[in-house]
Amino acid sequence: MNVWIVNPFDNLPLEGYRPMRFWLMAEAFRKAGHKVVYWTSEFSHANKKKRVLDSGVEAPFDIELIETEPYFKNVSLRRLKSHRKLAKTFLKVAREAIRNGRCKAPDLIIASSPPLGLVDASHTIASETGAKVIVDIMDAWPETFERVVPRFLLWPLRRLARRNYLRAAAITTVADNYVELARSYRFSKDIRRFYHGITKGDSPHPSTGTVPLRIVYAGNMGRSYDLATAVEAVGELGALATLDIAGKGEQEASLKALVEKKGIKGVRFHGYLSEAELEELLNDSDIGLVPMDPSSCVGIPYKLADYVKSSLAVVSSLGGESARLLKEYGAGVPYSFGDPASLVEAVKSLRSRLAEMRRASSKMLDEQFDSCRIYDSYVDFAAHVFSK
């Protein structure tokens, strides 16, 4: 098959970051003998800059960068405008690439949702080439915006989401709650959940719970993540814990101001780290932090896979599927979103069980997030969909 994978958001190994969902998926298709073209944005969603692809890593498949207008906040009209133009540009460039022979017409397109417009454009290309489309639901758009926008204003996006889902040959998702979401739009064809996979490495030496415990947060510092609560909790924990924040985002300045204002010791800001730097930081840590609003529609965040790869215990304010997995494996403890005292008690409670939880985290990695197993199965599923 000629497989097109369309996702503008994932970091790339070509930038020095770890391989994420769609790169690993592309590698699995390539390993199975398929021709792969990976379409992505020239603009990095993570650090809000134009991509610089100079890490020395060579892609085993074709990469096509789509010209993209920059945006600086994850929740903003400018981002929606950028996505609209991205979809139009993809449609234009993809048609040109097929016409001039730079890319063979696809047999199968795997399009990540969001952004909704890019999925819609993928369906247009499929209708012109006879390809099939699998929509991979990464996040619940527009449902996730209901926290900040009145529901009645979202009907155009809801209509687009419905059209995207119902035209798909199949749907894949990163969490079980997105399976339910697709069914709520009356999608009746094949749906399969595939968690975010991560490449397994050498197991780090588990911590024995010595003070201070090193708490780490790896990811975006956008408004969806309640990092102020974590900073205040570390202030209350004093010499018992430190907090390392690896990432960038719109909260960075206010968090640094909070640290300075309250004189909180032990909070370190690292910015975006390379794959090797992030792995070293995680392996030197004890506890991974998931400070997400339980009212968000997120089921399984990327960072959970990062944490279990390094055998970290997890403290999480996210409910649903993440909470169920942590409880099932005994790999972490919950705390109440926005409540520093609750986070303090959660960190204190796991100190005596840290080694046990880190072993449980390693087991979760083996059984739920092993990239080889996940994406080989994804390729098998996609081949089945294509053959129907």
Residue pairs with C-beta under 8 A, 6 or more apart in sequence:
1 29
1 34
1 35
1 107
1 108
1 383
1 386
2 34
2 35
2 37
2 104
2 105
2 106
2 107
2 108
3 26
3 29
3 34
3 35
3 36
3 37
3 106
3 107
3 108
3 109
3 110
3 382
4 36
4 37
4 39
4 103
4 106
4 108
4 109
4 110
4 122
4 125
4 131
5 22
5 25
5 26
5 29
5 36
5 37
5 38
5 39
5 109
5 110
6 39
6 40
6 90
6 109
6 110
6 111
6 112
6 118
6 119
6 122
7 21
7 22
7 38
7 39
7 40
7 111
7 112
7 136
7 138
8 40
8 41
8 43
8 45
8 66
8 68
8 86
8 112
8 115
8 118
9 41
9 45
9 46
9 112
9 138
10 20
10 21
10 22
10 23
10 40
11 17
11 18
11 20
11 44
11 46
12 20
12 23
12 40
12 51
12 53
12 63
13 19
13 23
13 55
13 57
13 59
13 275
14 51
14 53
14 54
14 55
14 57
14 59
14 63
15 44
15 51
15 52
15 53
15 55
16 55
16 57
16 274
16 275
17 46
17 274
17 275
17 278
18 198
18 199
18 275
18 278
18 279
18 306
19 27
19 199
19 371
20 196
20 302
21 138
21 174
21 196
21 197
21 302
22 38
22 40
22 110
22 112
23 38
24 197
24 199
24 371
24 374
24 375
25 110
25 375
25 378
25 379
26 36
26 38
26 61
27 60
27 61
27 375
28 375
28 376
28 378
28 379
29 36
29 61
29 379
29 382
30 36
30 60
30 61
32 376
32 379
32 383
34 379
35 61
35 104
36 61
36 62
37 61
37 62
37 63
37 64
37 103
37 106
38 59
38 61
38 62
38 63
38 64
39 64
39 66
39 90
39 94
40 63
40 64
40 65
40 66
41 51
41 65
41 66
41 68
41 86
42 50
42 51
42 65
42 66
42 67
42 68
43 49
43 50
43 51
43 68
43 69
43 70
43 82
44 50
44 51
46 220
46 247
46 248
46 272
47 248
47 272
48 70
48 71
48 72
48 248
49 70
50 70
51 65
53 63
55 274
62 103
64 93
64 97
64 103
66 86
66 89
66 90
66 93
67 89
67 93
68 82
68 85
68 86
68 89
69 78
69 81
69 82
69 85
69 86
70 82
71 78
71 79
71 81
71 82
72 78
72 250
73 79
73 222
73 250
74 220
74 222
74 223
74 224
74 249
74 250
75 145
75 148
75 222
75 223
83 114
83 115
83 116
83 117
83 118
84 117
86 115
86 117
86 118
87 115
87 117
87 118
87 120
87 121
88 117
88 121
90 118
90 121
90 122
91 121
91 124
91 125
94 103
94 121
94 125
95 125
95 128
96 102
97 103
98 104
98 105
98 129
105 129
105 130
105 131
106 125
106 126
106 129
106 131
107 131
107 132
107 386
108 131
108 132
108 133
108 134
108 382
108 385
108 386
109 122
109 125
109 126
109 131
109 132
109 133
109 134
110 133
110 134
110 136
110 172
110 382
111 118
111 119
111 122
111 123
111 133
111 134
111 135
111 136
112 118
112 119
112 136
112 138
113 119
113 135
113 136
113 137
113 138
113 139
113 141
113 161
113 164
114 138
114 139
114 141
115 141
116 141
116 142
116 157
116 160
116 161
116 164
117 160
119 133
119 135
119 164
120 160
120 163
120 164
122 133
123 133
123 164
123 167
123 168
125 131
126 132
126 133
132 169
132 170
132 385
132 386
133 167
133 168
133 169
134 168
134 169
134 170
134 171
134 172
134 382
134 385
135 164
135 165
135 168
135 170
135 171
135 172
136 171
136 172
136 173
136 174
137 171
137 172
137 173
137 174
137 178
137 181
137 182
138 174
139 297
139 298
140 177
140 178
140 181
140 297
141 157
141 161
142 149
142 154
142 157
142 158
142 161
143 181
143 297
144 296
144 297
144 298
145 154
145 157
146 154
147 293
147 295
147 296
161 185
162 185
165 171
165 182
165 185
165 187
166 185
166 186
166 187
168 187
168 189
169 189
169 190
169 385
169 386
169 388
170 189
170 190
170 191
170 192
170 381
170 382
170 385
171 179
171 182
171 187
171 189
171 190
171 191
171 192
172 191
172 192
172 193
172 194
172 378
172 381
173 179
173 181
173 182
173 191
173 192
173 193
173 194
173 299
174 193
174 194
174 195
174 196
174 299
174 300
175 193
175 195
175 298
175 299
175 300
175 320
175 321
176 193
176 299
176 321
177 297
177 299
177 320
177 321
178 193
178 299
179 191
179 193
181 297
182 191
183 191
190 381
190 384
190 385
192 381
194 374
194 375
194 377
194 378
194 381
195 300
195 305
195 368
195 369
195 374
196 300
196 302
196 304
196 305
196 369
197 305
197 369
197 370
197 371
197 372
197 373
197 374
197 375
198 305
198 306
198 308
198 309
198 365
198 369
198 370
198 371
199 309
199 371
200 309
200 365
200 366
200 370
200 371
200 372
201 279
201 309
203 311
203 362
204 282
204 283
204 310
204 311
206 311
206 354
206 355
206 358
206 359
207 213
207 214
207 286
207 354
207 355
207 358
208 354
208 355
209 286
209 351
209 352
209 354
209 355
211 239
211 240
211 241
212 239
212 240
212 241
212 242
212 266
213 240
213 241
213 242
213 286
213 287
213 347
213 351
213 354
214 241
214 242
214 244
214 284
214 285
214 286
214 287
215 230
215 234
215 241
215 242
215 243
215 244
215 285
215 286
215 287
215 288
215 289
215 315
215 347
216 243
216 244
216 245
216 246
216 281
216 282
216 285
216 287
216 288
216 289
216 307
216 312
217 225
217 227
217 230
217 243
217 244
217 245
217 246
217 247
217 288
217 289
217 291
217 303
218 246
218 247
218 278
218 281
218 282
218 288
218 303
218 306
218 307
219 225
219 246
219 247
219 301
219 302
219 303
220 247
220 248
220 249
221 227
221 245
221 247
221 248
221 249
221 250
221 251
221 252
221 255
222 249
222 250
222 251
223 250
223 251
224 292
224 293
224 296
224 298
225 249
225 251
225 291
225 292
226 291
226 292
226 293
226 317
226 337
226 338
227 245
227 251
227 255
227 291
228 251
228 254
228 255
228 258
229 291
229 337
229 338
229 339
229 340
229 343
230 243
230 289
230 291
230 343
231 243
231 255
231 258
231 259
231 264
231 267
232 258
232 262
232 264
232 340
233 340
233 341
233 343
233 344
233 347
234 241
234 242
234 243
234 264
234 266
234 267
235 262
235 264
236 340
236 341
236 344
237 344
237 347
237 348
238 265
240 347
240 348
241 266
241 287
241 347
242 266
242 267
242 268
243 266
243 267
243 268
243 289
244 268
244 270
244 281
244 285
245 255
245 267
245 268
245 269
245 270
246 270
246 271
246 272
246 273
246 278
246 281
247 270
247 271
247 272
248 271
248 272
252 269
255 269
256 269
258 264
259 267
270 277
270 281
273 281
278 306
279 310
282 288
282 306
282 307
282 309
282 310
282 312
283 310
285 310
285 312
286 312
286 313
286 354
286 358
287 312
287 313
287 314
287 315
287 347
287 350
287 354
288 303
288 304
288 306
288 307
288 308
288 310
288 312
288 313
288 314
288 315
288 332
289 314
289 315
289 316
290 301
290 303
290 304
290 307
290 314
290 315
290 316
290 317
290 318
290 322
291 316
291 317
291 337
292 298
292 301
292 316
292 317
292 318
292 337
293 317
293 318
293 337
294 317
294 318
294 319
294 320
294 337
296 318
298 318
298 320
298 322
299 320
299 321
299 322
300 321
300 322
300 325
301 318
301 322
304 314
304 316
304 322
304 325
304 369
305 365
305 369
307 314
307 361
308 314
308 331
308 361
308 362
308 364
308 365
308 368
308 369
309 365
309 369
311 358
311 359
311 361
311 362
311 365
312 358
312 361
313 331
313 332
313 333
313 350
313 353
313 354
313 357
313 358
313 361
314 326
314 331
314 332
314 333
314 357
314 361
315 332
315 333
315 334
315 335
315 343
315 346
315 347
315 350
316 322
316 323
316 326
316 332
316 333
316 334
316 335
317 334
317 335
317 336
317 337
317 338
317 343
319 334
323 334
325 331
325 364
325 368
326 332
326 333
326 334
327 334
329 360
329 361
329 363
329 364
330 356
330 357
330 360
331 357
331 360
331 361
331 363
331 364
332 350
332 357
332 361
333 346
333 349
333 350
334 346
335 342
335 343
335 345
335 346
336 342
336 343
350 357
